[in-house]
Amino acid sequence: MTQLDARPRAGETAPGSAPGDGGVREKGLGGNSVGLMGSAVLGISTVAPVYCLTSTLGSTVGEVGVQMPAVFLAGFLPMLLVAFAYRELNKAVPDCGTSFTWTVKAFGPRLGWMCGWGLVIATIIVLSNLAGVATSYFWLLAGELSGSNAVASLDDSKPVHILTCLLLIAVATAISYRGMTATKGLQYTLVALQLVVLAVFVAMAVQKAGSGDFAATSTDFSWSWLNPFAVRSFAAFTAGLSLSIFMFWGWDTCLTANEETTGAEKTPGRAALIAMVVLVGSYLATGIAAQMAVGTGGSGLGLANPDTSDNVFAALAGPVMGPGLGILLFVAVLASAAASLQTTFIPVARTVLAMAAYEALPASYAKVHPRFRTPGRATVVAGVATGAFYTVMTLVSEHVLVDTIYALGLMICFYYALTAFACAWYFRAELTRSVRDLVFKGLFPVVGGILLTAVFGKTLYDMWDPAYGSGSSVLGVGSVFVIGVGLLLLGVVLMEAMRRRGPAFFRGEVLTKETPAFVVDD
């Protein structure tokens, strides 16, 4: 089947580019496929709120105790500030390369390439873990529905687990390959299911806390839970904050789908803000309700119990919602992981597409499917990379797989902070034009970038300790540090290889740095 190549032939002008646009190119994606609500739903789905809660709620409580709601709010703040940066940059340059494209235009090709790499590798890590969670809940749900412990225990078999995981990745890749329209229809249902089940869980947890059913563990709500300064130590706070930031990661999918969205300049930014508000509301309500019901103890149903902290809802579903409704929570986690598995292909595929279109990656990744108008090859390669990464990590060690999640926070802070600073620098000539420009294009992005940089630095320091994460080490250095820094250094190596293969991009001849002229906002 023939493909469409977004790159120009020698001597031709790039499609969609014009003098003064800094080399921005048309990619050939299907435009006007998603509206405001659809874009917001994609952002929420990619974050996967139910999956994030079940996998990190307990770990966060283990780090910060009853201050878990405060840490959720603290993690929301830098993400909200960075979301304003994304909104302003998208207005000026609505490009599916988002962080990569904008950082190149602000700081040049090398920092831009590394920013794109940070997004790509973070997404591959998340995709692999989403697939693993979806697989576990698939067999758990199958065991519940069949009433067979033997069926549920199939997940304990590595061959069965890996094969099921690879099958789910293949299905998610195929759906994403078919385009935004196929994606959007499925996501409305799956996101609605997640939010409804969370609302039921919250209502029943609060009711259980007040009824005395959990008299040994339940506790009354206290406004002190929202005080971040009550966390026992700064190290505990930053560890919890890193987990909280991970829980908000993915809202920028709204922006990576900008070239396929109706009103590309404004709709994605608005959708991202809507998604952020829905997410923080869901997290606070669920976290507070769970804490009221079962407390923060380290045993039994306590949220900090190390035996259940990596999958809280599996332990709480039956006790809080009963055996009948509890199955709905299993379904919601499976739906959350499966939905996010499918939509998370959107940012990585479109970032790779943009990098290839601007000659920062091989030209073959810039090809767009002629019928579905999607980055077909980039999507398939992302699926293959996800399957390979998960298989290798699972076979090497479960501890290594856990540590990749802890290393993920480093990647997220890295590329979000770069994007935030890129916003302030890109619009530097406009910051004195009005109070609005100063605040939304300068102050908010810089503060958000500083906060994320601080978390990056403190996390990097803490990662050196082998006790961080799973507790494993390499030559006395924490394995989380080795994985996080190693993946970033791998990006540097690949960047140098691409510089030799495609020097035009790295000479700034394809996508150029620029400072925009004054424009009048609508």
Sequence and secondary structure as in RCSB ss.txt:
>XXXX:A:sequence
MTQLDARPRAGETAPGSAPGDGGVREKGLGGNSVGLMGSAVLGISTVAPVYCLTSTLGSTVGEVGVQMPAVFLAG
FLPMLLVAFAYRELNKAVPDCGTSFTWTVKAFGPRLGWMCGWGLVIATIIVLSNLAGVATSYFWLLAGELSGSNA
VASLDDSKPVHILTCLLLIAVATAISYRGMTATKGLQYTLVALQLVVLAVFVAMAVQKAGSGDFAATSTDFSWSW
LNPFAVRSFAAFTAGLSLSIFMFWGWDTCLTANEETTGAEKTPGRAALIAMVVLVGSYLATGIAAQMAVGTGGSG
LGLANPDTSDNVFAALAGPVMGPGLGILLFVAVLASAAASLQTTFIPVARTVLAMAAYEALPASYAKVHPRFRTP
GRATVVAGVATGAFYTVMTLVSEHVLVDTIYALGLMICFYYALTAFACAWYFRAELTRSVRDLVFKGLFPVVGGI
LLTAVFGKTLYDMWDPAYGSGSSVLGVGSVFVIGVGLLLLGVVLMEAMRRRGPAFFRGEVLTKETPAFVVDD
>XXXX:A:secstr
   EE S  TTS  TT  TTSTT        S B HHHHHHHHHHHH HHHHHHHHHHHHHHHHGGGHHHHHHHH
HHHHHHHHHHHHHHHHH   TTTHHHHHHHHH HHHHHHHHHHHHHHHHHHHHHHHHHHHHHHHHHHHHHHT HH
HHGGGGSHHHHHHHHHHHHHHHHHHHHT HHHHHHHHHHHHHHHHHHHHHHHHHHHHHHHHTTTTTT     GGG
G GGGSS HHHHHHHHHHHHHHHTTTTHHHHTGGGBSSTTTHHHHHHHHHHHHHHHHHHHHHHHHHHHH S SST
T TT TTTTTSHHHHHHHHHHHHHHHHHHHHHHHHHHHHHHHHTHHHHHHHHHHHHHTTSS GGGGEE TTT S 
HHHHHHHHHHHHHHHHHHHHH HHHHHHHHHHHHHHHHHHHHHHHHHHHHHTGGGTTT HHHIIIIIIHHHHHHH
HHHHHHHHHHHHHTSTTSTTS EETTEEHHHHHHHHHHHHHHHHHHHHHHH HHHHTTSSS           
